[in-house]
Structures are given as C-alpha cells and as structure tokens.
C-alpha cells in the first residue's frame, strides 16, 4: 500500500520500520521540525527523521501541518493511507479525509481510556496492571475515532515509563501492520468508542516530578517509576535537587512529619511519607551520577531527622 507516515519520537520509529519491512511503499515521512538542543544549541533530528534517512525515505517537516500549502503538498503524493504515531500536531479534516482509507493512528492505550498525550506514563502512575495499544481511524476529535484493533500488554511489578514505552512501541508496530492487512483485504472491523468510559490525560510536565511527601508511599513509588526516565521524580535536600530513580514501599512508620528521613545509615535511606515509608534505592544528586543509596550515603553525609523537599 502507498503510505504517508507521520511521527516524531522514538515510539514511532518501530512502526515506521515495520511498515517498510512489510513491503509498503512509504512515499513520504512527515515529522516535527528540527530543534536545537544542549548548551551548544546544535540542531538535533527527530528519531523518526533519523530512521527515515536510514531507509532512504523523503522527509517533510512543516511547522504547521494545517497550512494550505502543506495540505496541497501532501495531496501530490496520491497516497492510499496515512499512518500517524505520536506526530505532535493536530491534523485538519482536509488531511484526515485526503486518502482513500483516511488516517489511522497508533495510540498507546486501550481507548477510550487515556485519550491524550501521555498514556504510557499514566498507566504506571495509576498502578494499572494492564494497558495496551489501539489502532484507531482518526477523526476530528482527540483520540475519538473508531477502533480498528486493540492488543493488551501487561505491566510488570517494577515497570517504568521507559520500559513500558518499549513494550508498547513494539506491540503497536506489529498491530499496525496487521491492521493495514485487514484494511487491504476488507476484513477490518470498526467499533465506536464508548464515551461513558473515556478518560483524558494531558502532557507530562517537569514539575510533576516534584515529590509531595504527604502522599502515600505506594503512590510516590508509582510516580517515581512512571516518570522514569523523563522527567524523573525529584526532591530537594540542602538546597540541591535529588532525583529518585528507584524506591521500595515499606509498611509501618510513625507520626513523624512526611518527608523526614527516618534512617540514613551506610545501607539504607528511608523516608516517612503521608502513609507508610519509602526506601530510596537509587538516587542522583544534582551534578553527580546516578548511584545506589548505599553508595550515595558513603559520599554524602545525611542525618536522620533531615527534612526533604522545599
């Protein structure tokens, strides 16, 4: 099938690779414009742009996909179908209806649950046992289109946002190829979403990682995993930022103020929360590398009773 592919981050790369490997003719790859990154402000390609060049595919990077000249340019490719995976711009009706089979989207949740920009992280943060990928026929709403296919993916007990990202990217790539086959042979099924079951999630912001120690330990531990590797969960200690990469929930505790360090010996760093205790297992002090709690305690003097947070 003759395809236009739209995507930007790492999540979309596996789908692009799978479409090429399946023998589809990807006539154009549309991705977000290059952005400067780092202190030197060097221009960095999106992950999809890098992958597209590796396949020898043509790349298009419009600032606003809904501009008339962009829409006209897409028409010149006379594609059969558009495939969208984490592109990063809202598509107008003119693009959604441009091709014979419209636009399909690889969405990293079991729609209608977790419509929106960050379903992967929220599945971990909310303590879900199962999530998955949905292939939807795109319409003018945000993740409101008819469902063409779904596949479930279980979450491991220590699942992070990063590890789940990889699982869902792989599952989405495979499901997308299968769904296109069903579209081609006319066997695809279409199911309207149940609006009464719809939930929405917004963008993940860096400030979400600032730990509120009054929360229960269970919730804080899930937040730490869900925001790993980005933006990461963090707190403050002696005026410096302390990122927390891994923690374990401990039962019990006392009536000590939430955020107070209960134990800081050579082996353990235990903090009181609003409900239960949290053992910090992997941390990273501002300007230092990531390390285990015992390694951190050997090089950083901390006393029990110290308060974490601002």
C-alpha positions, 0 to 999 in steps of 0.5 A, a space after each residue: 500500500 502507498 503510505 504517508 507516515 507521520 511521527 516524531 519520537 522514538 515510539 514511532 520509529 518501530 512502526 515506521 520500520 515495520 511498515 517498510 519491512 512489510 513491503 509498503 511503499 512509504 512515499 513520504 515521512 512527515 515529522 516535527 521540525 528540527 530543534 536545537 538542543 544542549 548548551 551548544 544549541 546544535 540542531 538535533 533530528 527527530 528519531 523518526 527523521 533519523 530512521 527515515 534517512 536510514 531507509 532512504 525515505 523523503 522527509 517533510 517537516 512543516 511547522 504547521 501541518 494545517 497550512 494550505 500549502 502543506 495540505 496541497 503538498 501532501 495531496 501530490 503524493 496520491 497516497 492510499 493511507 496515512 499512518 500517524 504515531 505520536 506526530 505532535 500536531 493536530 491534523 485538519 479534516 482536509 488531511 484526515 479525509 485526503 486518502 482513500 482509507 483516511 488516517 489511522 493512528 497508533 495510540 498507546 492505550 486501550 481507548 477510550 481510556 487515556 485519550 491524550 498525550 501521555 498514556 504510557 506514563 499514566 498507566 504506571 502512575 495509576 498502578 494499572 496492571 494492564 494497558 495496551 495499544 489501539 489502532 484507531 481511524 482518526 477523526 476530528 476529535 482527540 483520540 475519538 475515532 473508531 477502533 480498528 484493533 486493540 492488543 493488551 500488554 501487561 505491566 510488570 511489578 517494577 515497570 517504568 515509563 521507559 520500559 513500558 514505552 518499549 513494550 508498547 512501541 513494539 506491540 503497536 508496530 506489529 498491530 499496525 501492520 496487521 491492521 493495514 492487512 485487514 484494511 487491504 483485504 476488507 476484513 477490518 472491523 470498526 467499533 465506536 468508542 464508548 464515551 461513558 468510559 473515556 478518560 483524558 490525560 494531558 502532557 507530562 510536565 517537569 514539575 510533576 516530578 516534584 515529590 509531595 511527601 504527604 502522599 502515600 508511599 505506594 503512590 510516590 513509588 508509582 510516580 517515581 517509576 512512571 516518570 522514569 526516565 523523563 522527567 524523573 521524580 525529584 526532591 530537594 535536600 540542602 538546597 540541591 535537587 535529588 532525583 529518585 530513580 528507584 524506591 521500595 514501599 515499606 509498611 509501618 512508620 510513625 507520626 513523624 512529619 512526611 518527608 523526614 528521613 527516618 534512617 540514613 545509615 551506610 545501607 539504607 535511606 528511608 523516608 516517612 511519607 503521608 502513609 507508610 515509608 519509602 526506601 530510596 534505592 537509587 538516587 542522583 544528586 544534582 551534578 553527580 551520577 546516578 548511584 545506589 543509596 548505599 553508595 550515595 550515603 558513603 559520599 554524602 553525609 545525611 542525618 536522620 531527622 533531615 527534612 526533604 523537599 522545599 
